Amino acid sequence: MSLSTVRGKREGLLIAIEGIDGAGKTTQSKILYDKLEQENLDVCLLHEPTDSTWGRKIQEIARNGRQNIGPKQEFELFHLDRKEDVEKHIIPALKKNMIVIMDRYYFSSVAYQGALGLNPDFIEKKSEKIAPRPLLTIILDVQPRIALLRIKNRARTKKNHFERERYLTKVRKIFKERFEDRPGVAIIDGSPGIDTVASEIMNIVRPLLKENYVSLRACAL
């Protein structure tokens, strides 16, 4: 599946924002969404895990611990949640020629379940059988101690099972080593101020919009 196609037909644009917990994915995804919406572009913002039955199970694991759930079972929950999201939301939005921003996507499964010992190649190959590949994936890179400090400072937010420093160190390593030189992937420093990171993201996104989305919209008229 090519970077800008869905089921063999070129439609919409898919952008994913990735990184360890506390890297700023949700904040930057929302900022990007707001900026593109202000420019009157057709854009939607989605996140993983979703609020589906599978997504709620994942959230419960994050709160209460994995207990008897192994890496493959955990990945299967994410996979089922993602499959439903792709079918119900992602592909329909792309078919409407929209810009879809993902606050976490299948690279997170590669890194998070990969850090638990599941084969990253298996995760990525199985994910790409059901999930369209983004035109652009932005990975926000921060040191785990900084990420955990951010999480700690969030109002009324408790550290969950996925946010332990040793574990996040392994997750970050997979993000960096596996995707650093991957076409269509930009790894940027997520540790500066929010506005600085947002500006860098826009500097990456803007040329893609000019090259791809504007022409797609023109073709749709």
Helices and strands as residue ranges (DSSP letters): E 5-6, E 9-10, E 13-19, H 25-38, E 43-47, H 53-64, H 71-85, I 86-90, H 91-95, E 99-103, H 106-114, H 120-130, E 136-141, H 144-153, H 165-179, E 185-189, H 194-208, I 209-213, H 214-220
